[in-house]
Amino acid sequence: MKNQAQPQPRGLFLILPGQCFPTRFIKPWLHCDFLLSEWAPNLLEDQHHQLKLVMMIRSLRSYAEELRNAGAKVIYHPLDDERSGDFPSQLEQARSRGSFSDLVHFEIEDVFCANAIADIAKTLGLNRKALPSPMFLCSREVFADYLEHEPRPRMASFYRRQRKDLGLLLTADEKPLGGKWSLDAENRKSLPKTLTPPAPGFSRPGKKTREVMALVKSRFAAAPGDAELFCYPATRRQAERWLTLFIGERLASFGDYEDALTTRSEVVYHSLISPLLNVGLLTPADVIHRVMRAHERSPVPLNSLEGFVRQVIGWREFIRGIYHHFGREQSSANFFGHRSELTGHWYQGSTGIAPLDHVIRKTQRWGWAHHIERLMVVANLMNLCRIHPQSAYRWFMEMYIDSAHWVMGPNVFGMGLFSDGGIFATKPYICGSSYLLKMGDFGRGDWCDTVDG
């Protein structure tokens, strides 16, 4: 199903939570009625962290205002309006009132949600038109072509292709700036005791955000986290300011300390834009454009610039492609045959292993941890404890504000646990206490013996 340059007669445009893309992407479709619903399956199908629920709902409400300001007719179903009915009923009501024959939407990443929407549309006799998602730079067709020309999917080969296709960080003869495609080997420093990263610029929620916080707190009381602690951007203007602060205050040191483990900073020098990308408040194209423009005006170290670019145009896009081609295979695999289940200590941060408890408590509070905390602390210890892949996967989906099936599936099954047997990873990532002590500022203790067995 392809986007059409000139849309056909008036239809129903479905915007799901997490698809709050800049309105320039929907300008050709402003003749449609826009349906936005907090009852959508991708919001209610799984248990989410309370902070994620606040972000998804508040950003969707903010986006409805954007659409109205752009001249669109918006049909909105809030979660606190019990008269709305369930999601299929909302679609049926909208179709009946408008006599629509077409249902337009952006590509849906969650396979479960995509199938649910397809089934509803078929039942209602609606013709679906799926538009390319602004959430990614590499189309599904381009990734499929990449797989046809590679014996096995590897991040390194995909990333090289992305750099060339997008014309980023290249010399005149299409060689990598700095002589290497990846400068990751330079980005493995621990945080010096004398260095204090800047605060990330968390914001005080306004009235509309506080209303959503109260809704989530009451309706999803059993979910991890605490909605009352929400302090993230939830509108496009806030998200753009968040990115500006990262570029100006943390990007230059991002590379050196991106792997650092510390109790002295929640964010270190990371951008923490993954949840903003995953709900559409930022797009990868806009992020890369702004970062490269900022670098032209005021250059930052190449290892920081390349490391950040690699995460956005490389890893994120690669993982999405892996999900759509290998997701079912990954979710059913259990390469090591692990069978143990998680106890309550994994949610409370009371395991007795200092680095793990720190990351768990941080995750409960912020709904976020950086990639090394997730990979080398949490996933590593889940593997050492022989946790069943599905139990581990459920934990990651429930605990992070940037969780989504397309990103958590490959990251957990493929990278974190190696439970898929190596579809794209070359080895399991396992470490003992020595690595955690080297990269962090945790004191040596009995937990070291526990980790090392």
C-alpha positions as CSV (number, residue, x, y, z in Angstrom):
1,M,0.0,0.0,0.0
2,K,1.6,3.2,-1.2
3,N,1.2,6.9,-0.5
4,Q,-0.6,8.7,-3.3
5,A,0.5,12.1,-4.4
6,Q,-3.2,13.2,-4.9
7,P,-5.4,11.6,-2.3
8,Q,-8.8,10.3,-3.4
9,P,-12.1,11.5,-2.0
10,R,-12.5,12.3,1.6
11,G,-11.6,9.4,4.0
12,L,-10.9,8.7,7.6
13,F,-7.3,9.3,8.7
14,L,-6.4,7.3,11.8
15,I,-3.7,8.6,14.1
16,L,-2.6,6.1,16.7
17,P,-0.8,7.0,19.9
18,G,2.8,7.3,19.0
19,Q,2.2,8.8,15.6
20,C,2.3,12.5,16.4
21,F,4.4,13.5,13.4
22,P,4.8,17.1,12.3
23,T,1.7,18.3,10.4
24,R,3.6,18.8,7.2
25,F,3.3,15.0,6.7
26,I,-0.5,15.2,6.7
27,K,-1.1,18.4,4.6
28,P,-2.1,16.5,1.5
29,W,-4.8,14.7,3.6
30,L,-6.4,17.6,5.4
31,H,-9.7,17.0,3.5
32,C,-10.0,13.8,5.6
33,D,-11.5,13.5,9.1
34,F,-8.9,12.6,11.7
35,L,-9.6,10.0,14.3
36,L,-7.5,10.0,17.5
37,S,-8.3,7.6,20.3
38,E,-6.8,6.8,23.7
39,W,-8.5,3.5,23.4
40,A,-6.3,2.3,20.6
41,P,-4.9,-1.3,20.9
42,N,-1.2,-0.2,21.0
43,L,-1.9,1.8,24.2
44,L,-4.1,-0.7,26.0
45,E,-2.8,-4.1,24.8
46,D,0.2,-4.3,27.1
47,Q,1.1,-3.1,30.6
48,H,3.2,0.1,30.3
49,H,5.3,2.2,32.7
50,Q,3.1,5.0,34.0
51,L,5.4,7.6,32.6
52,K,5.1,6.1,29.2
53,L,1.3,6.2,29.4
54,V,1.4,9.9,30.4
55,M,3.7,10.7,27.4
56,M,1.6,8.7,24.9
57,I,-1.7,10.3,26.1
58,R,-0.5,13.8,26.6
59,S,1.3,13.9,23.3
60,L,-1.8,12.6,21.5
61,R,-3.9,15.3,23.1
62,S,-1.4,17.9,22.2
63,Y,-1.3,16.6,18.6
64,A,-5.1,17.0,18.3
65,E,-4.6,20.7,19.0
66,E,-1.9,20.8,16.3
67,L,-4.2,19.2,13.8
68,R,-7.1,21.6,14.6
69,N,-4.7,24.5,14.2
70,A,-3.7,23.1,10.8
71,G,-7.4,23.2,9.8
72,A,-8.2,19.5,10.2
73,K,-11.5,18.1,11.5
74,V,-10.6,16.0,14.5
75,I,-12.6,13.2,16.2
76,Y,-11.1,12.6,19.6
77,H,-11.9,9.9,22.1
78,P,-10.3,10.4,25.6
79,L,-9.8,7.5,27.9
80,D,-11.8,9.2,30.7
81,D,-14.9,9.4,28.6
82,E,-16.6,6.0,29.2
83,R,-19.3,6.9,26.6
84,S,-16.7,6.5,23.8
85,G,-17.1,2.7,23.6
86,D,-14.3,0.4,22.5
87,F,-11.9,1.1,19.7
88,P,-13.7,-0.9,16.9
89,S,-17.0,0.9,17.8
90,Q,-15.3,4.2,17.5
91,L,-14.0,3.4,14.0
92,E,-17.5,2.1,13.0
93,Q,-19.2,5.3,14.3
94,A,-16.8,7.5,12.5
95,R,-17.2,5.6,9.2
96,S,-21.0,5.7,9.5
97,R,-21.2,9.4,10.2
98,G,-18.8,10.3,7.3
99,S,-19.8,7.6,4.9
100,F,-16.1,6.8,4.4
101,S,-14.8,4.1,2.2
102,D,-11.1,4.7,2.9
103,L,-9.0,4.4,6.1
104,V,-5.7,6.2,5.9
105,H,-2.9,5.7,8.4
106,F,0.9,5.8,8.7
107,E,2.7,2.4,8.7
108,I,2.0,0.6,12.0
109,E,5.2,-0.9,13.6
110,D,3.5,-3.1,16.2
111,V,2.5,-6.3,14.3
112,F,-0.3,-7.1,16.8
113,C,-1.8,-3.6,16.4
114,A,-1.4,-3.6,12.6
115,N,-3.3,-6.9,12.4
116,A,-6.0,-5.6,14.7
117,I,-6.5,-2.5,12.5
118,A,-6.5,-4.6,9.4
119,D,-9.2,-6.9,10.8
120,I,-11.4,-4.0,11.9
121,A,-11.0,-2.3,8.5
122,K,-12.0,-5.5,6.7
123,T,-15.0,-6.0,8.9
124,L,-16.1,-2.5,8.2
125,G,-15.5,-2.7,4.5
126,L,-12.8,0.0,4.6
127,N,-10.0,0.2,2.0
128,R,-6.7,0.8,3.8
129,K,-4.0,3.2,2.6
130,A,-0.7,2.9,4.6
131,L,1.7,5.9,4.3
132,P,5.4,5.6,4.9
133,S,6.2,6.4,8.5
134,P,8.2,9.6,9.3
135,M,9.5,7.7,12.3
136,F,12.3,6.2,10.2
137,L,14.8,7.1,7.5
138,C,15.1,3.7,5.9
139,S,12.0,2.4,4.2
140,R,10.9,-1.2,4.7
141,E,11.5,-1.8,1.0
142,V,15.1,-0.5,1.3
143,F,15.8,-2.7,4.3
144,A,14.4,-5.7,2.4
145,D,16.8,-4.9,-0.5
146,Y,19.7,-4.7,2.0
147,L,18.9,-8.2,3.3
148,E,18.8,-9.6,-0.3
149,H,22.4,-8.5,-0.8
150,E,23.9,-9.6,2.6
151,P,24.5,-13.2,3.7
152,R,23.6,-12.2,7.2
153,P,22.2,-9.0,8.7
154,R,25.0,-7.1,10.4
155,M,24.8,-3.6,11.9
156,A,28.2,-2.7,10.5
157,S,27.3,-3.3,6.9
158,F,23.8,-1.7,7.2
159,Y,25.3,1.4,8.9
160,R,27.9,1.8,6.1
161,R,25.0,1.7,3.6
162,Q,23.0,4.2,5.6
163,R,25.9,6.7,5.8
164,K,26.4,6.5,2.0
165,D,22.7,6.7,1.2
166,L,22.2,9.7,3.4
167,G,25.6,11.3,2.6
168,L,26.6,11.7,6.2
169,L,30.2,12.1,7.6
170,L,31.8,11.2,4.3
171,T,34.9,12.5,2.4
172,A,34.6,13.6,-1.2
173,D,35.3,10.0,-2.3
174,E,32.7,8.5,0.0
175,K,35.2,7.3,2.7
176,P,34.4,7.8,6.3
177,L,35.5,10.9,8.0
178,G,38.2,10.0,10.5
179,G,39.2,6.9,8.6
180,K,36.8,4.5,10.3
181,W,33.1,3.9,9.9
182,S,32.7,3.5,13.7
183,L,34.6,5.2,16.4
184,D,33.0,3.1,19.1
185,A,36.4,2.0,20.5
186,E,37.0,5.6,21.6
187,N,33.7,5.8,23.5
188,R,34.3,3.5,26.5
189,K,35.5,5.8,29.3
190,S,34.2,5.8,32.9
191,L,33.0,9.1,34.3
192,P,35.8,10.8,36.2
193,K,35.1,11.7,39.8
194,T,35.9,15.4,39.0
195,L,33.4,15.6,36.2
196,T,29.7,16.4,36.8
197,P,27.4,16.2,33.8
198,P,24.9,19.0,33.4
199,A,21.3,18.5,34.5
200,P,19.1,17.4,31.5
201,G,16.5,20.1,31.8
202,F,13.5,18.2,33.2
203,S,10.4,20.4,33.1
204,R,7.6,21.2,35.5
205,P,4.4,19.8,34.0
206,G,1.6,22.2,33.1
207,K,-2.1,22.0,33.9
208,K,-3.0,19.8,30.9
209,T,-0.1,17.4,31.6
210,R,-1.1,17.2,35.3
211,E,-4.6,16.2,34.3
212,V,-3.2,13.2,32.3
213,M,-0.9,12.3,35.2
214,A,-3.9,12.1,37.5
215,L,-5.8,10.0,34.9
216,V,-2.9,7.5,34.6
217,K,-2.3,7.4,38.3
218,S,-5.9,6.4,39.0
219,R,-6.6,4.2,36.0
220,F,-3.3,2.3,35.8
221,A,-2.4,2.2,39.5
222,A,-0.9,-1.3,39.2
223,A,1.5,-0.3,36.4
224,P,5.2,0.3,37.2
225,G,6.4,3.8,38.0
226,D,4.7,6.8,39.4
227,A,2.8,9.1,37.0
228,E,3.2,12.0,39.6
229,L,6.9,12.1,38.8
230,F,6.4,12.9,35.1
231,C,8.8,15.6,33.9
232,Y,9.5,14.8,30.3
233,P,8.6,16.8,27.2
234,A,5.1,16.0,26.0
235,T,4.5,18.6,23.3
236,R,6.5,19.3,20.1
237,R,7.8,22.7,21.4
238,Q,9.0,21.0,24.6
239,A,10.7,18.2,22.6
240,E,12.5,20.6,20.3
241,R,13.8,22.6,23.3
242,W,14.9,19.3,24.9
243,L,16.9,18.5,21.8
244,T,18.4,22.0,21.8
245,L,19.7,21.5,25.3
246,F,21.3,18.2,24.5
247,I,23.0,19.6,21.4
248,G,24.3,22.7,23.3
249,E,25.2,21.1,26.6
250,R,25.9,17.3,26.3
251,L,26.6,16.3,22.7
252,A,30.3,17.2,22.8
253,S,31.0,14.8,25.6
254,F,28.4,12.2,24.6
255,G,30.9,9.9,22.9
256,D,33.6,9.7,25.6
257,Y,31.1,8.7,28.3
258,E,28.2,7.0,26.5
259,D,29.1,3.6,28.2
260,A,29.8,5.1,31.7
261,L,28.0,3.6,34.6
262,T,27.5,6.0,37.5
263,T,25.2,6.8,40.5
264,R,26.1,10.5,40.2
265,S,24.0,11.3,37.1
266,E,20.8,9.9,35.8
267,V,21.5,10.8,32.2
268,V,25.2,11.4,32.0
269,Y,25.7,12.9,28.5
270,H,22.9,11.0,26.7
271,S,20.2,12.7,24.7
272,L,17.2,10.8,26.1
273,I,15.3,11.5,22.9
274,S,14.3,7.9,22.2
275,P,10.8,8.3,23.7
276,L,10.4,11.5,21.8
277,L,11.3,9.8,18.5
278,N,9.0,6.9,19.4
279,V,5.9,9.0,19.8
280,G,6.7,11.3,16.8
281,L,7.4,14.5,18.6
282,L,10.8,14.4,17.0
283,T,11.7,12.7,13.7
284,P,15.1,11.2,12.9
285,A,15.4,13.4,9.8
286,D,14.9,16.6,11.8
287,V,17.2,15.4,14.6
288,I,20.1,14.6,12.2
289,H,19.5,17.8,10.3
290,R,19.7,19.9,13.5
291,V,22.7,18.0,14.9
292,M,24.7,18.4,11.6
293,R,23.8,22.1,11.4
294,A,24.9,22.7,14.9
295,H,28.2,20.9,14.2
296,E,28.8,23.1,11.2
297,R,28.4,26.2,13.4
298,S,30.3,24.9,16.4
299,P,32.2,21.6,15.7
300,V,32.0,18.8,18.3
301,P,34.5,15.9,18.7
302,L,34.0,13.4,15.8
303,N,33.7,10.4,18.2
304,S,30.7,12.1,19.8
305,L,29.1,13.2,16.5
306,E,29.6,9.8,14.9
307,G,28.5,7.9,17.9
308,F,25.2,9.8,18.1
309,V,24.6,9.6,14.3
310,R,25.2,5.8,14.5
311,Q,22.6,5.3,17.1
312,V,20.0,7.3,15.2
313,I,20.5,6.3,11.5
314,G,22.2,3.0,12.2
315,W,21.1,1.0,15.3
316,R,17.6,2.3,15.6
317,E,16.8,1.7,11.9
318,F,18.5,-1.7,11.8
319,I,16.5,-2.9,14.8
320,R,13.3,-1.9,13.2
321,G,14.2,-3.9,10.1
322,I,15.2,-6.9,12.1
323,Y,11.8,-6.8,13.9
324,H,9.8,-6.9,10.7
325,H,11.8,-9.7,9.1
326,F,12.8,-11.9,12.1
327,G,10.5,-10.8,15.0
328,R,8.4,-14.0,15.1
329,E,11.4,-16.2,15.0
330,Q,13.1,-14.3,17.7
331,S,10.1,-14.3,20.1
332,S,9.7,-18.0,20.0
333,A,13.4,-18.9,20.4
334,N,15.1,-19.9,23.6
335,F,18.7,-20.7,22.6
336,F,20.1,-21.4,26.1
337,G,16.9,-23.1,27.3
338,H,16.5,-20.7,30.3
339,R,13.4,-21.3,32.4
340,S,13.7,-19.2,35.5
341,E,11.1,-16.5,36.3
342,L,11.7,-13.0,37.7
343,T,10.9,-12.4,41.3
344,G,9.5,-9.2,42.9
345,H,13.1,-8.1,43.7
346,W,13.6,-7.3,40.0
347,Y,10.8,-4.7,40.2
348,Q,11.7,-3.4,43.6
349,G,15.5,-3.0,43.2
350,S,16.2,-5.3,46.2
351,T,18.3,-8.1,44.6
352,G,21.4,-7.2,46.7
353,I,23.5,-6.6,43.6
354,A,24.4,-2.9,43.8
355,P,24.6,-2.0,40.1
356,L,21.4,-3.9,39.3
357,D,19.4,-2.5,42.1
358,H,20.6,1.0,41.1
359,V,19.4,0.6,37.6
360,I,16.1,-1.0,38.6
361,R,15.3,1.9,41.0
362,K,16.4,4.4,38.5
363,T,14.2,2.7,35.9
364,Q,11.2,2.7,38.2
365,R,11.7,6.5,38.9
366,W,12.6,7.7,35.4
367,G,11.3,4.9,33.0
368,W,14.7,5.1,31.4
369,A,18.3,3.8,31.6
370,H,21.0,4.1,28.9
371,H,22.0,1.2,26.6
372,I,24.9,-0.1,28.7
373,E,22.8,-0.2,31.9
374,R,20.2,-2.2,30.0
375,L,22.6,-4.5,28.2
376,M,25.5,-5.1,30.5
377,V,23.7,-4.7,33.8
378,V,20.1,-5.8,33.5
379,A,20.1,-8.2,30.5
380,N,23.5,-9.6,31.4
381,L,22.3,-10.5,34.9
382,M,19.1,-11.9,33.6
383,N,21.1,-14.2,31.4
384,L,23.4,-15.2,34.3
385,C,20.2,-16.0,36.3
386,R,18.9,-18.0,33.4
387,I,15.7,-16.0,33.1
388,H,13.2,-17.2,30.5
389,P,13.4,-14.9,27.5
390,Q,9.7,-14.0,27.6
391,S,9.9,-13.1,31.2
392,A,12.8,-10.8,30.5
393,Y,11.1,-9.3,27.5
394,R,7.9,-8.6,29.5
395,W,10.1,-6.7,32.1
396,F,11.7,-4.5,29.5
397,M,8.4,-3.8,27.9
398,E,6.8,-2.8,31.2
399,M,9.6,-0.7,32.6
400,Y,10.7,1.7,29.9
401,I,9.2,4.9,28.6
402,D,10.6,4.2,25.1
403,S,9.5,0.6,24.9
404,A,7.8,-0.8,21.8
405,H,7.6,-4.3,20.3
406,W,9.7,-3.2,17.3
407,V,12.6,-2.0,19.4
408,M,12.4,-4.2,22.5
409,G,12.1,-7.5,20.6
410,P,15.4,-7.4,18.7
411,N,17.2,-5.6,21.5
412,V,16.2,-8.1,24.2
413,F,16.1,-11.4,22.3
414,G,18.9,-10.6,19.9
415,M,21.4,-8.4,21.7
416,G,20.6,-8.6,25.4
417,L,19.9,-12.3,25.8
418,F,21.2,-13.8,22.6
419,S,18.2,-16.1,23.0
420,D,17.7,-16.1,19.2
421,G,21.0,-17.9,18.8
422,G,22.6,-15.1,16.8
423,I,20.4,-13.8,14.0
424,F,22.3,-10.6,13.9
425,A,24.6,-10.5,17.0
426,T,27.9,-12.3,16.8
427,K,28.1,-13.3,20.5
428,P,26.3,-13.1,23.8
429,Y,27.2,-10.0,25.9
430,I,28.2,-11.4,29.3
431,C,30.4,-9.8,32.0
432,G,31.3,-10.2,35.6
433,S,31.8,-7.7,38.4
434,S,35.2,-6.5,37.0
435,Y,33.6,-4.8,34.1
436,L,30.9,-3.2,36.3
437,L,33.5,-1.9,38.7
438,K,35.7,-0.6,35.9
439,M,32.9,1.3,34.1
440,G,31.0,2.4,37.2
441,D,31.5,4.0,40.7
442,F,30.0,1.2,42.7
443,G,31.9,0.0,45.7
444,R,33.3,-3.5,45.8
445,G,31.2,-5.7,48.1
446,D,29.5,-9.1,48.5
447,W,27.5,-8.5,45.3
448,C,30.7,-9.1,43.4
449,D,30.9,-12.7,44.5
450,T,27.2,-13.1,43.7
451,V,27.7,-11.9,40.1
452,D,30.9,-13.9,39.6
453,G,29.4,-17.1,40.9
